[in-house]
Amino acid sequence: PAGVPVATVGIGNGANAGLLAVRILSIKHPELEKKLQDYTKKLKEMVSKMNEDLKNML
């Protein structure tokens, strides 16, 4: 799924390619690891809210 990069990325999927690069770079750069963790947390919160909104529509 979007936002969860894998070792290979599809054509035209630059967002996941960027996330994969940051994940690799974060091994040596703790500040990137923190930013990636923050991004992942926000992404989870966004998905949870979208899920709740969808449930409320049904």
N, C-alpha and C positions, 0 to 999 in steps of 0.2 A: 504493500500500500504506500501511497504518497507519504513522505515524511519519515519513512523507515528504510534507509538505504541498504542495499545488498552489495555484494562484491562486484556485480555487473549491473549496469544501468541501461535502460532502453534508449533507443534513438529518440532525440527530442525531449529527453527527461533531464534537463540541466539541473533542476532543483535537487533531485536525488544525487546527482553526480557531485554537486557542491557539498551536500551533507556528508557524503562519503569522504570527500577530501578533508573536510573539517574534522571528521571522526578520526581519520588517520593522523592528521597534524596534532590533534589534541593529546596524543600519546606523549609528546614532548613539550606541549604548551598547555599548562594547566588552565590558563585564562580562557583558552578555546573550549576546554572541557566544561568549564562552568557555563559559558555561553550556550553550548550545545545542550547541557542539562536544563537550562532555563527555557530554551526553545522547545525542547521535548515536553517539558511541563506545561507550557502554554498550549502546545498542540493537543495534549491530552485534555486540557480544560476546554478547549474549543470543540473537540469532538464530543465530549460529554454534554456540553451545552446544546450542540446540534442534535444530539440524540434525545435530550429532554424536549427540545422544541418539536421534534418530529413526533414523539410520543403524545405531546399535547395536541397536535393536529389530528391525531387519529381518533 
